[in-house]
């Protein structure tokens, strides 16, 4: 199950970021949006993990 989720996530990431890069606005604009989106997702994931660890330690 874990490997399947990773494969699906990787395929979706390639598709979404590829679509952002290939916009009419240009490569650099799409790259900036893609990197900002990836950074935001990573930040949310890190925050969720930290909250989950804090809740687990408190219990």
RARABEL-V279380 format. One record per backbone hydrogen bond with DSSP energy under -0.5 kcal/mol. CO is the residue of the C=O (numbers start at 0). NH is the residue of the N-H. Records with the same first field share a line. If there is no record, write none. Layout:
BEGIN
CO = NH ; NH
END
This chain:
BEGIN
0 = 4
1 = 5
2 = 6
3 = 7
4 = 8
5 = 9
6 = 10
7 = 11
8 = 12
9 = 13
10 = 14
11 = 15
12 = 16
13 = 17
14 = 18
15 = 19
16 = 20
17 = 21
19 = 22
22 = 25
25 = 29
26 = 30
27 = 31
28 = 32
29 = 33
30 = 34
31 = 35
32 = 36
33 = 37
34 = 38
35 = 39
36 = 40
37 = 41
38 = 42
39 = 43
40 = 44
41 = 45
42 = 46
43 = 47
44 = 48
45 = 49
46 = 50
47 = 51
48 = 52
49 = 53
50 = 54
51 = 55
52 = 56
53 = 57
54 = 58
END
